C-alpha cells in the first residue's frame, strides 16, 4: 500500500541509511538553523524513496528550506509537487503562498491562502497572512496606476511590471473589487485613451478581469467606457489591441447574458447587450475600421447572437440582428477584393460573414421568419444588380456566392432572381480577370448547392470545359477545374459512377497537384487546387498518387497553416478521403442480390481502398508532417473551423493513431494537445472520435509524458464520455483501459475521475456480458480502490460490491481473477475494516445467502 515507505537497506552494504533516517537528520539540521545541510539531506532522501506520500512530505520540507534560503522559485516548485499529491496539504499551500508573494504573483498567493482558510477557518496565522497580502495589494493598486499614467516615467520595464501586476490582480475577486473601488475604471479609460498599444493592452486585459462573471461591475464599466469607445478600439489597426478588445467584449457579453437568464432585471441587460451589438453591426460597414477589427466583430456576433442550443426558446436577438444588421453583414459578404472603394477585409472576412448568416438563418423558427430573411437578401441583391454599372452587378453576384456558402436556401432563392444566372454565365466569359473570378466562383458555389444543378450541369459543364481548355489564366482555369470536379463527383466514393471519361479524373488531379506546388501562383488561387483535390480524392487512384507526391502534400500542409482559413475544410476533406476515415455504408446483402437481379447499378469498392493500402497512405502522410498541420488547424480561433470541420479533423486523427507504434510520433508533433479541444466541443461524432484517439494514446504511452502538467487532467472528461451507454463496445473498452492507466498515477487524478461521475459507470461494466469489457472495468476499479471514497463504497450497507469481487477472485479467466484479488488485497491493506466484512460475505454466500 501507499502508507508503508520502501525499505532502502541493501544487503551486504552494512549500515546503509534509509530515506526515513535521512529525513529525521534533515529535520534536526533544520531545527538547528542549518538550512543548506537540511536541504541536502532531504534531497538525498528523495533519491531513495518511492512512496508517493513520503515523497510529498520531503518536497514540502524542501520548500521550507528554499524559503529560508530565499530561493522562491524552487520553493514554489517543491510546494506544488506536494500539493499535487494532496490538494489539502495546508503546510504546502501556506509555503507556496509565501513563495508566490515574494515572486510578486499576488493573485495566486491569495488563492492559496483562501484555500488554507477554507480548510482551517479558525487558524489565526492563515487569516493574518491573507489580510496582510490583501492590504499589500491595496497600496499596490494606486502605485501601479501612478507608474502607468506618469508621462515622466521612462522606465519601460517598470511600466511593464506594473501593467502585468494589474492584470494579475484583476483576475482575483478581491483584487478586481479593489481596482474597481479605487476609481480604477476612470484610470483604465485614461490608459485606453493614450492610444499607445502597450497601455491599451494592459487596460483591456485588466478590464477582462473586472468584468469576468460580474454583472454589476460589467454594467458600470460599460456605462463609463461607452459602447462607441469599445467598438472604436475593436476597429483599430493594431492587431493585438483589436483582439484584446474582442476578448473583453466577449467577457462582457457573457456577464450580461448570464444576468438576462438569471435575473428579473434582465430588461436592462438586454438594452446594454443590444447597444453593444448595434455598434458591432455599425463597425462592419464602417470604412475607417481595420480589416481584422471587422473579422473580430463578425466572430463576436457569431458567438453571441444565435442561441447556444435549441432548448433556449427565445431567438429574439437573432431576429433583431437580422432586422437591424443583415444588410451590414451582406456589405462584408459582397465585398469584391481589389475593387475601388471596397471595405478593408482579410482573406477570412467573407467566409466569416457566410458563417454568421448561416447561423442566423438556422436560428429562425418559422416560415414567416425565413421569408423575411429571404426578402431582405433579395432586396439587397436587386439593389446592386439593377440600375448600377458593372461594379454593382459584381457585388450582387459576390453576395450570391456569400449566401450559397452560408444559408444555401437563401442563396438558391437569389439565384432565381431575374437575370442573375445569365449575369453569372456572361461574366464567366469576361476579358477582365477579376470579374471572371467572381463569376466562376459563383458558378462553382451554385454547382455545389443548387437544386438547379441540372440547369447548371447542362450549361455549366460545357462552359467550364471551355474555360478550362482555352483560358490563358491559371487563376481562372483552376476554378473552372474545381467546378468540373464538383459536378463530376456526384458518385461520391463509388468507384463505378464516373461522369467523366475514364482517366480524366487522374489528369485533373495531376493538374491540381501541379498548381498546388507552384509557388508563383497566389495562395488564394492555390487554395482552389485543394478544393479540387477534396473532390477528386474520392477516387482511390488519385489518393495513391497524392500520397506519393511529397511536395504536393507539404504544399497543402503549408496552406493549412497560412492566414487564409477558408482552406481548412478542403484540407480536412482531402485527408479524410486519403485515410478512408469517412463512415462506410455497408450495402444490405439482400438488396445487392435484388439489384444484380434487376441489372441495377451496384456501388463497388475500389481495390486500392483495402486496409493495406490505407495503412501505407497513413504512413506517407505522417512522414510528410500531417500532424503539425492538423495541430495548427485546430489552434485557429476562427469561424472557418466549423463543427463539421472539427469532426473531419477528429476522424483523421483517429485514423493516424490506429497503429500503436505511430502514437508516440503523433503526440510529439502536438497531436495529443490538439485532440483535447476537439474532444470537448463539436458534433457528437467528432467529439467521440477525438476522445477515442485520446484513449488509444493513453493506453499505450506514458500518460504523464503524453499530456504533461495540467493537461493530463483535461483528458479525464473525454475518456469518461466513452463510457456512456450509447457508445460502442470498443469505445467503452478503450475508455476503461485508458482510465485504468490514469487511475494508477495519482490521487488527484482519481479525484478528477470520481468528480466526473465515472465510478457508477465503471461498476456497470463489471457486469458486462463481454469478458474483455468486464475485465477492463474490474482492473479500472482495482486502481480506483486506492481512493478513500471508493473504499467506503465497498463497506456500504446492502452493497454487493465486495461479494462480486470475492466471486470474481474464483473465476476461470486468470486475468479477471488477478484483477479481483488485487482489488481485495488493496482494499484490505488500505482499509482494515474491510477484512472483517470478507468472511461475512463469504459465509453468507456459502449458506446460500
N, C-alpha and C positions, 0 to 999 in steps of 0.2 A: 504493500500500500504506500500512499504518499507520505504517511506520517512517520515512517521509520527511515532515518537517514542512512545512506550507504556506509558500510564499514570499509574504510580505505586501508586498514592494515594489510600489508602484503607479506606473505610468509617468507622467512629467510632473511628479511632485512633487519629484524630485531629493532624494536622500539621506534617504528616509523610513526610520525604524528598523524592524527586524524583531522578531518575537517572540523570536527567538534572542538578538539583541543586548540586548534588554531584560532577558532572563533573566541574561545574563552581568553586566550592570550591577547587577541585584539581588543577585547572588552577592557582587560586590565590596563593595557597601554593607553587606551582612550581615556580611561578614568585618570590616569597619571598625567594626561596632557600631552603625550607623545603621539600626535595625530598622524604624522607621516608613517611611523612604525606600525601604528594600528592599521592604517590603510594597507600596508604591505602584507600584514597577517591576514586580513580579510580577503585580499586578492589571491593569496596562496590557497586559502581555504576554498575559494570559489573553484579553483582549478581541480580540486579533489572531490567536488561534491556534485551529485546528480539530482538529488531530490528537489522538486520544484519549490516546496515551502522553505527548505533550508536556504536555497539559493536566494529566495526573495528576502529573507532576513539579512543575508550578507550584503545584498545590494543596498538595502535600507541603511545598514551600518556604514557602508562605504559612503553613502550620500552624506551622512553626518560628518565623516572625516573631511570630505571635499568642502562642505560648508565652512568648517573651521579653517581649512587651508585656502579658502576664498577662491576655489575653482568652481564657479557657479554653474557653468555649462555641464561639467561632469556630474555635479551634484544632481542637477535636474535629470540627466540621463539615467543615473542609477536609481533615483527615486521612482522614475517612470517604470523601470523594469520591475520594481517591487509592486507597483500599483497594477501592472499588467497581470501579475499572478493573483493579486487580490485587490479588487477595486475599493474594498472597505478598509484598507490598511491606513489608519489615521496618522500614524507616525510618518509613514512615507509621504502621505498627502501634505502633511504640515511641512515636512522638509522640502518637498518640491515647491510649495508656495513661497518659502523663504528664498529659495534659489531663483525662482521666477521674478520675485520682486527685485532682487539685486540685478537681474538681467534686464530690468525695465519692462518686463511683459506683465503689466499690472492686471490686465483683464483676466489672464489665465491664473495669476496668483489669487485674485479674488474668487475665481470659480472653485479653486481647490479649497480655499478657506471656507467658502459657503458649504462645500460638501462636508468638511470636518465638523462645522457647527450643526449640520443636519444629522450627522451620525452621533454627535455627543452634545446635545443642546446646552447642557449645564456647564460645559468646560469653559472656565473663565479665560484661560490663555488663548483659546481659539477666538472667543468673542473680541478680546482686546486686539488680537492681531488683525482681525477683519476690520475693526473700527480704524485701526492705525493705517491700514492700506487704503481704506476709503478716504480718510482725511488727507493722506498723502496725495490722493487723486485730486481732491478739491483745489489745493493750491496749484497743482499742475495745470489744470484746465486754463486758468487765467493766464498763467505763464506761457502756455503753448500759443494761445491766441496772440499774446503780445509779440512773441517772436515772429509769428506768421504775418502779422499785419504791420510790422515795423518796416517802413520803407528804408530806414538806415541800415537794417540788419543785412549784411552782405554774406554772412557765413552760410553757404548753401547746405552743408552737412547738418548744421544746427536746425535749419528750417525743415530739412528732410525728416530729421528725427522727431521734431515737434509734430509734423504732419502725420507721421506714422503712429505716434502715441495717441493722437486724437482719434484716428481711425480705429485703433485697437480698443480705446476706452469706450467708444460708441457701441462696440459690439456687446458690451455687458450692460444689463439693465441699469445698474446703479450709476455707471459712468455716463450712459446715454442721458439719464434723467438729470445728472449734474450739469452736463453740457447744455441741456435744454433750459435748465433753471438759470444758468449764468449768462443769459442773453445770447446763447450760442447761435440761435438761428439767424439773428441780425448780423452777427460777426461772420457766420458762414456765407451769408448773402454777399457781404463785402468781399470775401475771398473769391466768390464766383465772379463778381463784377471786376476783379483785377484783370480779367481776360488773359492771365498767364496760365499756361497749360498745367504746370505742376500744382499751382494753388487751386485751380479749378478741380483737379483730380482729387486733391485732399478733401476739399469741401464736399464734393459729390459722394465720396466714399464714406465720409463721416455721416452725411445725411442718411445714407443707406442704413447705418446702424441705428440712427434715431427713429427711422420710420418702420423698421422691421417689426412686424407683428404688433404695432402700437397705433391703434386707430386715432386716438385723440391727438397724439403728437403729429401724426401724418396730416390731419386736417389743419392744425395750427401752422405747420410748415408750409402747406400748400397755400394757405391764406397769406402768409408772409412773403413767400417767393413769387407766387402768382403763376398761373399756367403759361402765360406768354413767355415769361423768362425761361421756364423749364423747356418749353418747346424750342426756344431760340438756342439754348445750349445744346439741345439734341441735334440741331441743324448746323453746328459749327464745322469748319473744315478739319479740325484736329481729330483724327480717328479715335484715339483712346478716350478723349474727353466725351465725344459723342456716345461711345459705348458705355462709359461710366454713367452718363445721363440716362441712357436706356435702362441700365440696371436699376438706377434709382426709381425711375418711373414704374418699372415692373414691381418693385417692392411696394411703392405707394398704391398701385392698383390692387395688389394682393391684400394690403391692410384695409383699404376701403371696401373691397368686395366682401371680406370677412365680416366687416361691420354691417353690410347690407343683409348678409344671410342671418346674422345672429340677432339683429337688433331692430326694435320697433322704430328707431330713429333712422332707419335705412334711407328715408327720403333725402336727407341732407347729403348722405354719401352718394346717392345716385346723381345728385346735382353736380357734386365735385367730380365724380367719375366722368360724367358726360362733358363737363367743361374741359377736362384733360383730353378726352378723346377728340373733341371738336378741334382742339389746337393741333393734335396729331394729324387729323384729316387735312387741316389747312396747310400744314407743313408739306404734305405730299405734293401739292400743286404749286408750292412757293418757289419761284425761280431762284431766289437767293440761298435756298437751303442746299447743303452739300449732298453729294450722291450717297455717301454712307449714312448720313443723317436720315435720308429718305428710306434707305433699307431698314435702319433701326426702327423707324416709325412703323413701317409695314410689319416687321417682326413683332413689335409690341401689340399691334392691332390683332395679329393672328393669335397671339397668346391670350389676349384679354377679352376680346369681344365675344366669340362664339361660346356656346355652352360647353362645359367640360364633359358632360355626359348627358345622354337623352333623359336621364332621371330628373334633371332640372327641367321644370316645365316652362320657365319664363325665358322666351327668346326676344324680349322687347329691345335689348341692347342691339342685337343684330338688325332688327327692323329699323331702329333709329339710325344706325350707321348707314344702312342702305339708302334710307331716305335723305340723310344729310350729306353722305360722302361717297356714294357709289361712283358718281362722275369723277370725283377727285382721284379715286383709285384707278379708274379707267384712264385718267390722264397719264399715269405712270405706265400702265399696261400698253398704251397706244403710242408710246414714245418711239420715234424712228431714229435709231442711233445715227449721229452724224448729220441729221437734218438741221436747217437753220432754226434758231430759237427753241431747240429741243431742251427739255429739262435735263439737268445733270443726273445721270443714272450710272449704276455699276452694271457689270455683266449679270448680276443676280436680281436686279430690281424688277424686271418684267416677270421673272419666274415667281418672285415673292408676291407680286400683285395677283398672278394667277392662283397661287395657293390661298391667298386671303379671299378672293372672290369665290373660290370653290368652297371654302369653309363657311362663308356667309350663306351661300346658296344651300348647302346641306343643312344649315341651321333652320331653314324655313319649314313650316309645319303643314301648310295647306296650299291648295291650288291658287287661291286668291293672292297669297303672298308671293308665290312663284311667278304668277302672271305679272305682278307689279315689277318684279325684278327684270323679267324679260322686256317689258315695255321700256323701262329706263335704259336698258342696254341697247334696244333697237333705236330709241330716240338719239342716243349718243352716237351710234354708228351713222345714222342717217344725217345727223347734223354735220358730220365731217364729209360724208360721201357726196351729199348734194350741195351744189352751189359753190363748192370750193374747187380750187385748181387741183392739179395732180397731187400736191403735197397733202391735201385733205383726204384724197382717195387712199393714199398710202397709210395715213393714220387710221382710217376706217378699217383697212384690211389688217393692219397690225392689231387693232382691237379684236378683230375676229380671231386671229391667232391666239391672242391672250386668253380669250374666252374658251376656245377649243382646248387649250392646255389646262384650263381651270374647270369651271362648271360647263362641261361639254354640251349639255342640253341647251344652255343659253347660246353657246357657240353655233350649234346647228340651227337654232332659230334665226340668228342674224345672217347665217349663210344663205338662208332662203329669201332674204330681202331682195327686192328687185335690183338687178344689175350687179350685185356683189360678186357672184360666182363668175360672171362674164368678165368683170373687172380683174379678178384674180387671174383668169386664163389669159386675158390680153396682156396684162403686165408681165406674165411669165416670159413673154417674148420681147420684153423691153430691151432697148440697147443699153440702158443705164444699169450698171451692176447693182447699185444699192436698191433700186426699185425692183429689179428682178429677184433679188434676195428675199425681199419682203413677201413677194407674191408666191415664190416657190415654197417658202416656209409655210405660208398659209395653206397652200395646196397639200403639203405633207401632213400638217396637223389635221386637215379635213379628211385626208385618206385614213388617218388613224381612227377617227372617231365617228365618221359620218354614217348616218342611216343612209346617206346618199352615196355610199361607197360605189353603188352600181353606176351612178352617173359619173362619178369620178373615175371609176375603172374604165368606163367607155372613153371619156375624153382625156382623162389624166394620163393613163398609161402611154397612149401614143404621144401625147405632148411631152411627158417626162423623157420618154425614149429619144424623142427628137433633141431635146435639150442636152441629154446625156451624151448623145453621139456628136452633136455639132457645136456645142458651146465652146468658146475659146477659154472660158474661165473655170479654173478648178473649183473656186468657191461655189459656183452655180452647179457644176457637174456633180460635186459631192452631195449637194442637197437633192438634186434630181435622183441620184442613185438611192438615197435613203427612201425617197418616195416610192421608187420601184420596189425596194426591199419590203416596205410596209405593205404595199399592195400584193406582193408576191408571197408573203409569209402566212397567207390565210390557213395553210395546212398545219401551222404550228410545228410541234415536234414530229409530226407524222411524216415519215420518210417517203411515202409513195405519193404524196399530194404535192405536186410542184406545178405552179402556174407557168414558170418559165421553162424554156427548153433545157434539158439536162446540160450540166456543165456551166450554164451561165451563172449559177449561184457561186461556183468556185471563182469564176472570173471577177464577179462583183466583189467578192471577199478579198481577192488579191489586190484589187484596186483600192479598197478601203484600207488595207494594211499599209499599202504604199503611201497613201495620203497621210495616214496616222504618223508615219515615221518622217515625213517631210517637214523639217523644222522651218523651212522658209514660208510655209503657209501659216496664217494666223491661227491662234488656239481656238478662237470661236468657230472657225471652219473645220479644224481637225476634230473638234467635238462631234461634228456630224458624222465623221468616219466611224466613231464609236457607236453612234446611234444606228448606223448601218449594220455594224457587226452584232449589235444586240438582236437584230432580226435574223441575220444570216447564220449566226451560231446555233440556230435551231438544228442545223444540218451537221451531222457528226463529222463529215469530211472537212467541213470548214473549221470545226473545233480542233481537229487534229493538226491542220496546217497552222492555225493560230498559235497553238502552244509550241510548235516547232520554231516559231519566229520570235526569238527572244527580244529583238529590238522593238517589235510591234507591241509585245506585252509591256515592256518597260515604258514605251511612249504613252501607252494607255494609263499606266500607273502614275506617270508624271502628270498627266492631265487631271487625274483624280485628286491629286494633291494641290492643284492650282487654285487660284482665287475663284475661278468660274465654277460655281457649284451645280449649275444646271446639268452637268455631265454625270452626276452621281448615279442617277437611276440607270442610265445606259451602261455604265461600267458594271454596276451590280448585276444587271440582267445578263450581260455577256458572261460574267463569272459564274452565275447560277447555271447558265447553259453549258459552259465548259466543264463544270463539276457535276453536272446532272443532278443538282440538288433541288430541282422543282418537284412537285408532287407527281408521282407516276400514277396514271389512272390505269388500273388493270381492267382490260375489257372482260365482260362477262362471257365465260366459255360457251354457254348455250347460245347467246346472241351471235357469237362468232360462227358457230355451226350454221345457224339460220342465214347469216349474211353470205356465207360461202354458197349455201344452197340457192340463195336468191341472186347470186353473182353480184353482190353489192361490194362497195369499196371497203377493204379491211385495213385499218391502220397497222403499219408494221414498225417494228423497232429496228433501227439501223445496227448492223453488226458491230460498228465501232462505238456503240453506246453500251457495250457489255462491260461488266465491272473491271476487268483487267485494263481496258483502255482508259476508263475513268481514273483509276488509280494512278496510271502513268501521267495523265494530264495534271492531276493534283500535284505530283512531284515536280513537274515542269513549272507550274505556277509558283510553287513555294520557292523554287530556285531563282525565279525571276523577281522575287520580292513582293509577292501579293499581300503578305501580312501587313507590312508597314503602310501600304496603300490603303488597305481597309481600315487600319487604326486611324489613319489621317482622315478618312471619310467620316468616321464616327465622331471625331473630335469637333467637326464643324457644327457650330450652333447656328443652323441655317434652315429656313423653311424648306429648302430642296431636299433635306433629309427627312422625307415624309415617313409615316409609319410603314407604308408598303416598301419603301426603300430600305428602311431598317430591317424589315423582315428578310429581304433578299440578302442583305449582308450577313444576317444571322445564319441563313441557310448555307452560305458559302463557308462561314467559319466552321459550322458543324461538319461539313464535308472535309475541311482541312485537318480536323483533329481526329478523323476516323481511325487512322493508324497510330498506335501508341507511340511509335518511335518519332513521329513528327511533332508531338505535342510540345516538347521542350523548346524546339525552334520557334513554334508559333508564339509561345509565351515570351521568349527572349526578344522577339520583334514587336512586342506590345499588344499581342492578341488577347492575353488574359485581362489586361486593363480595359481594353475596348469592349470585351464581352459583358462587363458588368452593367454599363448603362443600357446596352441592348437587351439585357435580361430584365430590366426594371421598367422600361416603357416601350410601347409599340403595340403591334397586333398581338393577339394571344398566341398565334402560331410562332411569330417572330420571337416573342419572349421565351417560349418553351424551347425553341431550337437553341437559343443562346444559353439558356440555363443548362440544357443537356451538354452543350460543348464545355461549359464550366465544370460540369460534373466529371466529364471524361478527363479533363486536365487534373482535377483534384484527386481522382482515383490513382493516376499513375505517376504524379510528380510530387515532390515535397511541397505541400500547400504553402508553407511559410516562405519558400523561395519564389513560388509562382505568384503569390499575392502578398507582397511584403507589407509590413506596417499595418495600418488601419484597414487596408484593402481586403484582408482576409475576412474581416467581419461583414463586409458588404456582400460577400459571396453566399452567406448563410441563407438570406431570404430567397434568392433564385433557386438554391438547391432544395429548400423546403417546398417550393412551389411544385417540384417534380413529384411530390408525394400525394398530390391531390388525386381523388379517385378518377377524375376524367382523363388523367394521363395514362399513357400506355404502360404495360408491364415492364418493358425495357427501361422507360423513363423512371418508373418507381424504383427499379433495381439500381440504376446508376445513381439516382438521388440518395438512396440509402447507403450505398458503398462510399460515396463522397462524404456524406455526413459522418460516417463511421471514422473516416480519416481525420476530419476536423475535431470530432468529439474527443479524440485521443490526445489532442495537443495541449489544451489549457482549460482551466475553469472558466475563464472569461468567454471562451468560445462556446462551452457547454451552456453557459447562462444565456448567450445570444440564441442558441438553438431552442432552449426552453421558452424564451420570450417570444419566438416566432411560432409557438404552439405546435412544435413538431412531435412532442412525445406521444400524445394520443394517436397520431397517425403512424408513428413507428410501431406502437403496440398493435395497432390494427393489422399491420403487415406481418406480425408474428403468427397470425392465424391463417396466412395466405395458403391457398392450395399449392402454388408453385414452390418447390422446395428451395430454389435459389433465392427467391424473394424472402421466404421465411427465414432462411439462414442469414441473409444480409440484415434483416430487421433485428434478429437476435444479436448479431455482432455489434450492431449500432447501439442497442440497448446496453450491451456489456460495457461499452465505453461511456455511455451517458450515466451509468450507475456510479461513476466516481463523484457525481454531484449529490449533495445532501438532499435536495428536493426530490430527486429520483429515488434515493434510498428510502425516504419516507413513504413513497407510493407503495413500496413492497410490503410495508408494515400496515397499510391502511386496512381498517376493518372490512371484512366482506370482499376483499380483493383476491382474485385467483392468480395474481401475477407470480407469486412465489411458487405456487403449485405448478404453473406452466413451466417455470424454469427447472424445477425438480424433474418434471415429466420429460422435458427435452434432454435432460442430462442422461437419460436412459435410451435415447432414440438410436436407430441403426446408423444414421448418417453421422460419420465421425466428426465432421466439421461442426455440425449442429450441436453434438454432444459437447465438443470443446467450448463452443461459444456460451452454451448454457451453464456448464460447470464453471467456466471462467467468471461468468456474471455472479454465480453463487460465491465463489472464492472472494471476489472483490467485495461483494455486499457484506459477507461475514467479517472480513478483515477491517473494513472501514466503519461498520455499523454493528457492533456486537449484539445488540438486542435481536437482530435477525436470526442469530444462532438458535435462540430458544424457539423461534417460530418454525424452523425447518422440520424438526421431529414431529411437531403437532400436525403440520401439513401432511407429512408422510404417513403418520399413523392414521389420521382421519381418512386418508385415501386408501390405505391398506384395509381399513374396516369397511371400505366401500362407500365412504362419505365423500 
